[in-house]
């Protein structure tokens, strides 16, 4: 991986690059980041309707790094229902650098209409968390070892949920989908946007676009730009 901005460097370690300025004790350091891959024309899904084929191995290296650095990983229920999100796992090198087990996945679900037989709920090394409303938690049944975090009475209060999660898991990563990422930005909860730009133009009306429903402009400050195997890795700080 090469760093193009702010200070060009020919050989940058992804873990060190993305650890810099993420949470920790430094005042103002972003503690909730959004990490997503998209095409140059803004699609977050490939021709098959998934993100898997967009960025190739370079994208997966950064994807695994972002997960290794996070204390918990936020994912929307619609993404979980595809059945393509498994428990977080760490390769030996990343496990050693992290110094412990993988972060839990935190599923944001208003209804608790989820398939509890999925490996995400039954085989996670670190138990999965379900973020929902108090009303849904009271009327639903969540099997062990899944943990429940209730925030909001009849709908999920994202602000309360993020604050409660950060009390135990200070550094949060959101992997989408677009609706959850948009909501976090709209509520002013995200501090950093990590965009992996795949070298492709997909076009067509069938592809899902990133952050299509923001109600107003959100100013961004560039933090870093990297290049690896043709994929551009952009880090933006969101002004709050």
N, C-alpha and C positions, 0 to 999 in steps of 0.2 A: 504494500500500500504506500502510495506517495502522497505527501501533504502538499497541496497547492497554495493554501491560505490558512493562517496568516503568515507563517514563515515556511517557505518551501523546504521540504526535506525528502530525500530520495527513498528512504526506507523507514517506515513508521510502523510500530507494533499496534494493531487495532485495539488491543486491551488497554494499553497506555493512552492511546489517543482518545478513546471514549470514556475512560475513567477521569480524565482531566476536567475539572469544573463540574462534576456531577455530584450533587448533594454534598455531604460532609459538613464541616464546621464553618466554611467560608460564608460570610453573610451574602445573601443574594444568589447563591449557587442554586441552579434549578434542581428540584428533587422529584419532579414528575416530567418524564420525557415521553414523547410519542415517536415510535420507530416504525416506518412503513416504507415499502418499495413501490415505485410507480414507473410507468413509461415516460418518455420525454413529453408526450402530449397529455399526461395526467391520468392515465388509466391505472388502477390498482389491481386489475385482473387481466390475465392473459386470454388467449383465444379459447381456452377451455373453461374460463370463468374462475381461475384460481391465481394466486400470486406466485406459486412455486416456480414457474418457468420464466419469470421476468428478469431476475438479476443474476442467475447462475450461482456458481460457487462463491464468487466474491461477495454477493449479497448474503449468502448463508453464513459466511465467516463473520460478518458484522452482526447478523441476526443472533448467532450463538454468543457473540461477545456481549451484546446488549442484555441478553438474558442472564449471562454470568455476572454482570455488574449490578443487576437489579435485586432488590429485596422482595419484591412481589410484582407480578405481571398481570395487568388488567386486560381482559378480553371480553367483548360483547357476546351476549347469548346467541345471537344469530350466527356468529362465526363458529361457536361451539357446536351448534346444531348441524353443521356440515359434517361433523365427525372427523375432521382433518386436523384437529388440535389435540395433541397428546400431552402427557405430563412433561414438564421441563426436565431435561437430562443434561448432564455435563460431561464433556469429554475429559479424559484424565488431566490434561494440561490445564484446562479452564477450572476444573474442580480444585486443583492444587492452588491456583492463583486466587480463586475465590475464598478458599479456606473453609469450605463447608458444603453442605448439600445444596441442591438447586432451589431457586426461589419458588414459592407456590404460585399457581395460576389463580387469579381472582376473577371469577365470572360474574359479570353484571347482568342480572336477570330480574325483570319486573314480575314475571309470572311464575318462576320456578318450573316452567314447562321444559324440562331437560331430560335427556336420556341418562339416567343414573348408572346404566351398565357400561358406559363408555370408560375406556382405560384412564381418562383424565380424572374420573371420580373413584375408580377402584384400584388403580395401580400406581398412583403418584407417590414418589418417595417422600415428598413434602406434601401433606394433605392440601387438597384444593379448597379454596375459599369461595363461597357464593355470597355475593353482595345483592341484597334485595330490600324490599320495604318491610316494615313491621307487620302490615296486614298479610302480605304473602307468606312471611315466615310463620305466622300464627296458623294459617289455614293449610300450609303445605307440610310435607314430610321430607326431610333431607337425611339420607342415610349416612351413617358413620363410614369412614372418618372425615367426611366433608364437614368443614366448618361454615357457620352462617354468621354473616355480619349484616344486621338490620339497620338501615339508615333511611329515615323518612317514614311517614305514616302509611300513605296509600300509594306512593310512588317513590322510587329511589331518589334520595337526596344526594346528588353526586358530591357536593361540597362536604357534607357530613361524612360520607363514605370515605372520601380521600383522606380527610383529617383522621378518621378512626384507623384506617389502614396505616397511615404514616406514623401513628403512635407506636406501632410494632415493626413496621417495615418502611423505614424512612425514604428509601430510594425506589420510586415506582416507575414502571415502564408500561405504556399502553401500546399494544400491538394491533389495535383496531377492533372491529371494523370501522369504516368511515363514520358511521353514525355516532359511535362512542367517542372517537377522536374529535369529531366536530363538537360534541357536547362538552367535552373537557376544555376545549379552547374557548367555546362560547361562555363557559362559566369562569374563565380566567384561572383555571387550575393547572394548565400545562405551562412548564417553564422552558422546555426545549423541544424542537421539532427536528428529528433525524430522518431525512429523506434520502433514500437510495434510488438514484435515477438510472434506470436500465436503458441501454442504448438501442431504443426501438420506438417507432411510431406505430401505434396500433389502430387508431381511428375507429370509425364505426360507432353505432349507437348502443351496442350491446355491452360495452365495458363500463364497469363501475368507476366513477370519478372520485378523486380524493377531495374531501371537505367541500362538497357541493352546496351545502345548506347553511353556510355561515351568514348571519344576518348583516354583517358589516365588515369593513376592512380591518384586518389585524396586522399592525406593524411588526416587522421582524428585523432583527439585527443579525447579520452573518457572523458565525462564531468560528467555523472551520470548513474547509473543502478538501476532500481526499479523492484519489483516483486509484482504482484497482480493476484490472481486467476489463477496461472499458466502462465500468460503472462509476458514476460520480456519487460521492457520499457527502451530503450537505448537512451541516448542523446550523440551525437557526435558534436564537434566543427570542422568545416572545416577550414583547413589552407589556408589563402589567401595571 
